Amino acid sequence: MSPLTPLLFFIIIFFFFFCKFASSSSSVSITIFPKKLSRSGDSVRVQWSGVDSPSRLDWLGIYAPPNSSSDNFIGYIFLSSFPDWKSGSGSVSIPLVNLRSKYEFRIFRWTENEIDPSRKDHDHNPLPGTKHLLARSDELAFEYRGPDQIHLAFTDRNDEMRVMFVTSDGKKSFVRYGVTEDRMDARALTEVRTYEREDMCDSPANDSVGWRDPGFIHDGVMTNLTKGKRYYYKVGSDGGGWSTTHSFVSKHGDSDETIAFLFGDMGASTPYSTFLRTQEESKSTIKWILRDVESIGDKPAFISHIGDISYARGYSWLWDTFFTQIEPIASKVPYHVCIGNHEYNWPLQPWRPPWAQAIYGTDGGGECGVPYSLKFHMPGNSSEPTGTRAPPTQNLFYSFDLGSVHFVYISTETNFLPGSHQYTFIKQDLKSVDRKKTPFVVVQGHRPMYTTSDEFRDAPLRKIMLEHLEPLFVNNNVTLALWGHVHRYERFCPLNNFTCGSKGTVHIVIGMAGQDWQSIWEPRVDHPKDPVFPQPMRSLYRGGEFGYTRMVATKEKLTLSYVGNHDGEVHDMVEILASGEVLSGGGSPNSGVMETRLSWYVRLASVLVLGAFIGYVLGFVSHAKRAARKRWIPVKSDET
C-alpha cells in the first residue's frame, strides 16, 4: 500500500463532511419583515428555513449592533420552542426596543456534546454556543430617530414638572407644552448628558457583553404651571423629530387629596431569553396601574418605585427595555424612585462597614449607580462620591408634599448612620413637617426594617436600622414605612421595637411588583429545615401574589390597598386616621393573626345565638299550631 493512501483517505473523508456541513449551512436562510420598524415596541417577523437535521438546541440569536461578536448577543430563542421545529423551518414575531442601532438575527447549530457548563445564565442554564453559524439576516433599522423613553418627575417647586427622554444624537431638543393640544406655545430647552463604558465600575457593565451605547439623556423642566390643570406636551426638535403628544395634571398645592401607586422590585420583561432572568409579571403591574391612572381623570397622582428598578445589572439594553415598558404610565404621571441594591452594590463601593460585608456585594452588575443617577432626576440634591471616575451617585434621599401626605425617600445602600448627610437630612426633615398641612408622613426605602421572610443575610442591616432610624420614625410619628427588597407583600401592626401598640409606625413590605425570586418565610427557630412558617402576631397580612399598592388620602384618612395582578382586585387594605389610629385592615388569605383568632370566637358565638333564636321561633310556631287545633275557626264567606 502506498504511504499516501491513508492521507488521501483522510482528505476525502474530511472533504465529504466539510461539503455536507457547508451545503447544510448555505441552504439555511433567514428573512425579516419589515426591514424597518417605526417605533420602540413594534414587531419584526423573523422567518427561517432549510435547517437540516435540526437539533433541539439550534437557536436564533438577536444582535444589536450588527457588528457584535457572536458571543455578545442581547437575546436568544431556541428553535425547538416552536411546534414545527423538526421541519427545519419556522417563524416568530418579536417586539423590539429601539437601541439607537440596527439589529441582526443569526441562526446557530448547537448540540448536547458542545454544552459548556462554565457558561451559564442567571437560571444556571448553559448559555448557547456560537461555534457553528448557519445563517445571518439582513439588517433591521428603526425609521423613527426621535425621542424615546419619556418619563415625568416632580421638582422642588409646585408649579413645575420635569420631563426626561433619550435621543440618539444629543442635539438641541425642547419641550413644548400648553393647556390645549393645539396651542403648546410654551417651550423649555433641555439639558443633555450621557455616560461612557469607562464610567462603569465592574463586569458585565464595562465589558463588551453588557455595554451598549446609552444614547443621550435629555432633561427639561416645564415652569409656571397653573395648579391642578391638565397640560399637553411633546418633546424633540424640528430637525430630529417630535414625540407624540402626551398629557399630565400639574400639582395642586391647595388640594387635600393624595393619589399614589406604590411598589418595589418590578423590573422589565423581554420577549427572548438573555443572560439574566427578566420579570414577566412586570407587564401585568403596568397594565393595572395604567387602568387606575386613566380612571382618576383630571386628578394629580404619581408613581413610587422603591428600588430594584430595571434589574439590568450591567446589561444596558434592559434599561432601554424598562423605560420603554413604563412610558405609557410614566409619560402621564410623575415616576419617582429610590435606589436599591441592584442599581448600586459593587465590591469597592465607598460605604461598606464591617457588618455589611455579606450584604453589599455585586448585585449592581458593575453599574455602581451610574445609569440610575443619570436616567432619573429626583427632587433635592443628594449625592455621594463613587471613589472612581464615575459621576457621583444621586437621587439618594429627598422629600416632597402631595395633598395631605409628606413623602420621604431614603437610601438603604449608602451611609444612613448618625453623622452622615443622610441621617441629618432624615432627622431634620421629619422634625420640620407641618402636620396641619400634611397630617400623614410616609417614609420609603428599599431594604426593609421589618420582615418575617427568611432574609438572614440582611439581619445585621435591620439591626442597625432599628437602632438608629426607628427612634426617628416613632418620635416623629411617621404614619407608614414602605419597603421593597423582599418580593412579597406583608403588612405589620403599628410597631416600636417589635411591639404592637398605639404609638408606632405601620410597616408594609411592597416588593411584589415583578421580580419572581421569592424567599421563604422565617421557619421555626427550633425546626429551621421544616416547611412550617408561623406568622408572628405583629404580621397582620402576608401574601405572595404579584401586584402593587394604591394610596388615597385626605386630611382625615389615609387608605392603602394591595391590588393583585391576577385579577386587578383589592386583596388587603389598611385605613389610618390623621390621629394615627389604625381603623381597619382586611384581606383574603392570612388576613391577620388577630383577625383569624378573634373571628373564630365571633363566628362560634354567632352560630350559637342564631341557633338559639331559630329554636325559639320554631318552638313558638309549634306551640301556636297546637293551640289552634283546640278551637274552631270560622270559614269566611261573602255573607260574613
Secondary structure as GFF3:
##gff-version 3
##sequence-region A 1 640
A	DSSP	alpha_helix	4	27	.	.	.	ID=ss1
A	DSSP	beta_strand	29	33	.	.	.	ID=ss2
A	DSSP	beta_strand	36	37	.	.	.	ID=ss3
A	DSSP	beta_strand	43	49	.	.	.	ID=ss4
A	DSSP	beta_strand	59	63	.	.	.	ID=ss5
A	DSSP	beta_strand	75	78	.	.	.	ID=ss6
A	DSSP	three_ten_helix	79	81	.	.	.	ID=ss7
A	DSSP	three_ten_helix	85	87	.	.	.	ID=ss8
A	DSSP	beta_strand	90	95	.	.	.	ID=ss9
A	DSSP	beta_strand	104	109	.	.	.	ID=ss10
A	DSSP	three_ten_helix	112	114	.	.	.	ID=ss11
A	DSSP	beta_strand	132	136	.	.	.	ID=ss12
A	DSSP	beta_strand	141	142	.	.	.	ID=ss13
A	DSSP	beta_strand	148	153	.	.	.	ID=ss14
A	DSSP	beta_strand	161	167	.	.	.	ID=ss15
A	DSSP	beta_strand	174	178	.	.	.	ID=ss16
A	DSSP	beta_strand	186	189	.	.	.	ID=ss17
A	DSSP	beta_strand	191	193	.	.	.	ID=ss18
A	DSSP	three_ten_helix	197	199	.	.	.	ID=ss19
A	DSSP	beta_strand	216	222	.	.	.	ID=ss20
A	DSSP	beta_strand	230	237	.	.	.	ID=ss21
A	DSSP	beta_strand	241	242	.	.	.	ID=ss22
A	DSSP	beta_strand	246	249	.	.	.	ID=ss23
A	DSSP	beta_strand	258	263	.	.	.	ID=ss24
A	DSSP	alpha_helix	282	295	.	.	.	ID=ss25
A	DSSP	beta_strand	302	306	.	.	.	ID=ss26
A	DSSP	alpha_helix	317	330	.	.	.	ID=ss27
A	DSSP	beta_strand	335	338	.	.	.	ID=ss28
A	DSSP	alpha_helix	341	344	.	.	.	ID=ss29
A	DSSP	three_ten_helix	354	356	.	.	.	ID=ss30
A	DSSP	alpha_helix	370	375	.	.	.	ID=ss31
A	DSSP	beta_strand	383	384	.	.	.	ID=ss32
A	DSSP	beta_strand	393	394	.	.	.	ID=ss33
A	DSSP	beta_strand	398	402	.	.	.	ID=ss34
A	DSSP	beta_strand	405	409	.	.	.	ID=ss35
A	DSSP	alpha_helix	421	431	.	.	.	ID=ss36
A	DSSP	beta_strand	440	445	.	.	.	ID=ss37
A	DSSP	three_ten_helix	456	458	.	.	.	ID=ss38
A	DSSP	alpha_helix	459	468	.	.	.	ID=ss39
A	DSSP	alpha_helix	470	475	.	.	.	ID=ss40
A	DSSP	beta_strand	480	483	.	.	.	ID=ss41
A	DSSP	beta_strand	489	496	.	.	.	ID=ss42
A	DSSP	beta_strand	499	500	.	.	.	ID=ss43
A	DSSP	beta_strand	505	510	.	.	.	ID=ss44
A	DSSP	beta_strand	539	543	.	.	.	ID=ss45
A	DSSP	beta_strand	547	553	.	.	.	ID=ss46
A	DSSP	beta_strand	557	564	.	.	.	ID=ss47
A	DSSP	beta_strand	570	577	.	.	.	ID=ss48
A	DSSP	beta_strand	582	587	.	.	.	ID=ss49
A	DSSP	alpha_helix	593	628	.	.	.	ID=ss50
###
